[in-house]
Amino acid sequence: MSTLTLEISSRDKMNKRLIRAFNGESQGTFISFESPELLFKVISGKRWELLKIMTGAGPMTIREAARRMKRDVKAVHGDVQALLKTGILQKNDKGLIIFPFEAMHVDFILKAA
């Protein structure tokens, strides 16, 4: 099963994972954010909902995603653009949007300052 992991990660942690990957160790698919605030800015409630309806659904148009969510196409278009920029969503060769993973894992720890 292909899983995308979203994480809050330091530069040091990302570099260590990169070194392990260069040494042939499979690392999986990660998208790292500098802070929880940035993660939550990119992944709002409506965007979570969008990813939920797209998981396992295959390629679709933005209009189809909006129909399934019962939302305005223009609003969904904005959400899709933000998720495309981060690499969470992708476009296929026909220009359809796709969430190419079977699951998503979010990994971070919130500690006292």
C-alpha positions, 0 to 999 in steps of 0.5 A: 500500500502506498502511503503519503506521510505528512510531517513536521520536520527539522532540516537535520531530520530531512537530511538524515533521511536523504542520506539513508535514501542515498544509501539504498534504504527505502524511506517512503513518500514524505512531505515535510513542513517546518511548523504545525502552523504551516501544515494546518495552513496548507491542509484546512478542513475543506482540503482534508475533506477533498483528500478524503473523497479523492483517496482511492477514487482515481483521476477526476476533474475539479468539477467532479471533485466539487460535485462530490463535495457539494461545493463551488467549483471555484472554491475547490479549484483554489484548494486543488491549486494549493495541494498541487503546489505542495505535491499532495495532489498531482495531475495526470497526462490528461490534466485530471487531478489525482491523489496517487496514494492509498493512504495518508499518515500525519506525524508530529508531536506537539510539545510545551515550549 
